[in-house]
Amino acid sequence: MLTPEQIEAAILQLPSEEFCKLREWFYELDEQRWDEQLEKDIAEGKLEALAQEAIADFEAGNCRQI
């Protein structure tokens, strides 16, 4: 397996077009992993308290339209 330093050096050698492809791929991977983590947190109930707080604020009229 490559070290982070080796990966960084390889990235710095990429032509602009290949760098753009890598950046887009990395961005999509990051978004996918974020979505997976969010779904896991929801399934485990980790966001329930925040959801209930938001609902309570809304019902109390503590929200404004932006």
Order of alpha helices (4+ residues) and beta strands (2+ residues): alpha-alpha-alpha
